[in-house]
Amino acid sequence: MRHRKGGFKLGRNTSHRRALLRNLVTSIIIHDRIETTLTKAKAARPLVEKMITLGKNGSVHARRQALAYLMTPESVDRLFAIVAQRYAERNGGYSRIVRGGIRKGDSGDKAFIELLGSEEALAEKAEKREAARAKRREELQKQLDQRGPGEDSDPSATA
């Protein structure tokens, strides 16, 4: 019986579950927002909060603890330099989980887990992505216009 045994098993063994949660937490710190299942988001949320609290501490020992848990040194640098500074005046509650509907393949509940206050950064990333897409579309349109009408794209098709 599992009476009063808290936590999420996530259908995995201990090492797999720990690796999954470490990857999720690292991705959240790097990208500010990720899409995953609702259960995984609920399992990762307290771990993200603990990492941000370590980042706010700022000591060498806290940095080493974060390095031991997070997967990349870049995520630790971002945690201590950017993310922790964002929440310097806040006592807990650094993340939010937003439900995102149902996944088509297996009807799993999707959710977004994101860091609060990262809306400006996410909007800036979206603008850069849109500008890059517009540039690619423009270059493709120039290539199509240079080819001209009536030209075949495959020269071996006429042979």
TASUL-V656623 format. One record per backbone hydrogen bond with DSSP energy under -1.0 kcal/mol. CO is the residue of the C=O (numbers start at 1). NH is the residue of the N-H. If there is no record, write none. Layout:
BEGIN
{{CO & NH} {CO & NH}}
END
This chain:
BEGIN
{{2 & 5} {9 & 12} {13 & 17} {14 & 18} {15 & 19} {16 & 20} {17 & 21} {18 & 22} {19 & 23} {20 & 24} {21 & 25} {22 & 26} {23 & 27} {24 & 28} {25 & 29} {26 & 30} {27 & 31} {28 & 32} {32 & 115} {34 & 113} {36 & 111} {37 & 41} {38 & 42} {39 & 43} {40 & 44} {41 & 45} {44 & 48} {45 & 49} {46 & 50} {47 & 51} {48 & 52} {49 & 53} {50 & 54} {51 & 55} {52 & 56} {53 & 57} {54 & 58} {59 & 63} {60 & 64} {61 & 65} {62 & 66} {63 & 67} {64 & 68} {65 & 69} {66 & 70} {72 & 76} {73 & 77} {74 & 78} {75 & 79} {76 & 80} {77 & 81} {78 & 82} {78 & 83} {79 & 84} {82 & 86} {85 & 88} {87 & 90} {94 & 116} {96 & 114} {98 & 112} {101 & 110} {103 & 107} {108 & 103} {109 & 38} {110 & 100} {111 & 36} {112 & 98} {113 & 34} {114 & 96} {115 & 118} {118 & 122} {119 & 123} {120 & 124} {121 & 125} {122 & 126} {123 & 127} {124 & 128} {125 & 129} {126 & 130} {127 & 131} {128 & 132} {129 & 133} {130 & 134} {131 & 135} {132 & 136} {133 & 137} {134 & 138} {135 & 139} {136 & 140} {137 & 141} {138 & 142} {139 & 143} {140 & 144} {141 & 145} {142 & 146} {143 & 147} {144 & 148} {154 & 157}}
END
